[in-house]
Amino acid sequence: MSNKTDFSIATSEQIEGALCRQLENIRLIRNVTQDQLAREAGIAIRTIRRLEKGQGVSLDTFIRILIALGFQNNLQALLPDPTVRPIERVNIGGAERKRARPRKSTVEKSTWAWGDESADHT
């Protein structure tokens, strides 16, 4: 059974359901019972059943199941490496970003002055 969900336009619930179905299919193809997977992942069998129904589980549980199925190396592919590439480091003078800052707005600031607030309350 192929995964036909387009993740680029799917809701988080649709993506969750697709991932749960995919994990169930992998378990069945590998001929692993729910009980075996639960024991290997260190979770309750009802948690496996809940996951396979798409009813949601914690991130910790999801990671435990992936590890039990042997997908721990694939976890690194979920998020790209955020480190700055060497050429970018040269451009920013070697400094790495330590915090995020909102972009400056191009909207003109209001010409508010002291005393204006009393006119709004009358």
C-alpha positions in Angstrom: 0.0 0.0 0.0 1.6 3.3 -1.1 1.4 6.5 0.8 -0.8 8.9 -1.3 -0.8 11.8 1.0 0.9 15.0 -0.4 2.6 16.4 2.7 3.1 19.8 1.1 -0.7 20.5 1.2 -1.8 18.1 4.0 -2.9 19.1 7.4 -1.0 18.0 10.5 -3.8 15.4 11.2 -3.5 14.0 7.6 0.3 13.7 7.9 -0.1 12.0 11.3 -2.5 9.5 9.9 -0.3 8.8 6.9 2.7 8.3 9.1 0.8 6.0 11.4 -0.5 3.9 8.4 3.1 3.7 7.1 4.4 2.4 10.4 1.7 -0.2 10.6 2.5 -1.3 7.0 6.2 -1.6 7.9 5.4 -3.6 11.0 3.2 -6.0 9.0 5.7 -6.4 6.1 8.4 -7.2 8.7 6.0 -9.8 10.3 6.3 -8.1 13.7 3.3 -8.4 16.0 2.0 -5.4 17.9 3.0 -7.2 21.1 6.6 -7.7 19.9 6.9 -4.1 18.8 5.5 -2.8 22.1 8.0 -4.9 24.1 10.9 -3.8 21.9 9.9 -0.1 22.1 9.2 -0.4 25.9 5.6 0.8 25.6 2.2 -0.7 26.1 0.5 -2.7 23.4 -2.6 -0.3 23.6 -0.2 2.5 22.6 0.7 0.7 19.4 -3.0 0.1 18.7 -3.7 3.8 19.3 -0.9 4.8 17.0 -2.0 2.5 14.2 -5.5 4.0 14.5 -4.0 7.4 14.1 -5.2 8.6 17.5 -1.9 10.2 18.4 1.0 9.4 20.6 3.8 11.4 22.2 6.9 12.3 20.3 8.9 10.1 22.7 6.7 7.1 21.8 7.0 7.8 18.1 10.8 7.9 18.4 10.8 4.7 20.5 8.8 2.9 17.8 11.1 4.2 15.0 14.1 3.0 17.0 12.5 -0.4 17.6 11.8 -0.7 13.8 15.5 0.2 13.1 14.9 3.7 11.7 17.1 5.6 14.1 19.5 6.7 11.4 16.6 8.1 9.4 15.7 10.5 12.3 18.6 12.8 11.3 17.0 13.3 7.9 13.8 14.9 9.5 15.5 18.3 10.0 18.3 19.9 8.0 21.5 20.8 9.7 21.1 24.4 10.7 24.9 25.2 10.8 26.1 27.9 8.6 28.0 26.9 5.5 31.7 28.0 5.3 31.1 30.7 2.6 28.2 32.1 4.6 30.5 32.3 7.7 32.9 34.4 5.8 30.1 36.7 4.7 28.9 37.3 8.3 32.4 37.7 9.7 32.5 34.4 11.6 29.7 35.2 13.9 27.0 32.6 14.4 23.4 33.5 15.1 22.6 33.1 18.8 18.9 34.3 18.8 16.1 35.0 16.4 14.9 38.6 15.9 11.8 39.6 14.0 12.3 41.4 10.7 11.8 45.2 10.8 8.4 46.2 9.6 8.1 48.6 6.6 4.8 49.9 8.0 4.9 53.5 8.9 4.8 54.2 12.6 1.8 56.1 13.9 2.3 59.7 15.0 1.0 59.1 18.5 1.7 61.8 21.1 1.0 62.2 24.8 -2.5 63.1 25.4 -4.0 61.4 22.4 -5.3 58.5 24.5 -7.8 60.7 26.4 -9.5 61.5 23.1 -10.1 57.8 22.4 -12.0 57.2 25.7 -14.6 59.9 25.4 
